[in-house]
Amino acid sequence: MRGRISAADTGLISAVLAGGDALCLECITKKTGVPISDVESVLARIGKTLRIERGRFLCRNCLTRRTVFRFA
């Protein structure tokens, strides 16, 4: 475990989601390098200021039907 979630993690995930694609946790991890165990915490932090949609759809990166996240 890396410890605290950094502002850099928040920035990386925000930048990836800013592209508009709905992405699953695994693909967010692959694109950012943020451990999957931290991604949901970072998404919750981002969700305090920006609206994030969550639903079971096709991930635009891996094309697998999973729970995906995107900015609303």
PEVEN-V513032 format. One record per residue. RES is the residue in one small letter. PHI is phi in radians with two decimals (none if undefined). Layout:
<<RES & PHI> <RES & PHI>>
This chain:
<<m & none> <r & -1.40> <g & 1.87> <r & -1.18> <i & -1.40> <s & -1.70> <a & -1.11> <a & -1.12> <d & -1.06> <t & -1.08> <g & -1.13> <l & -1.10> <i & -1.17> <s & -1.06> <a & -1.13> <v & -1.15> <l & -1.28> <a & -1.12> <g & -1.18> <g & 1.64> <d & -1.38> <a & -1.50> <l & -2.19> <c & -1.44> <l & -1.01> <e & -1.08> <c & -1.27> <i & -1.07> <t & -1.08> <k & -1.10> <k & -1.34> <t & -1.92> <g & 1.43> <v & -1.34> <p & -0.99> <i & -1.00> <s & -1.16> <d & -1.74> <v & -1.05> <e & -1.13> <s & -1.13> <v & -1.15> <l & -1.07> <a & -1.12> <r & -1.13> <i & -1.09> <g & -1.11> <k & -1.28> <t & -2.09> <l & -2.17> <r & -1.43> <i & -1.99> <e & -1.58> <r & -2.31> <g & -2.90> <r & -1.66> <f & -2.49> <l & -1.38> <c & -1.23> <r & -1.26> <n & -1.64> <c & -1.69> <l & 1.05> <t & -1.91> <r & -1.37> <r & -2.60> <t & -1.27> <v & -2.14> <f & -2.27> <r & -2.80> <f & -1.28> <a & -1.48>>
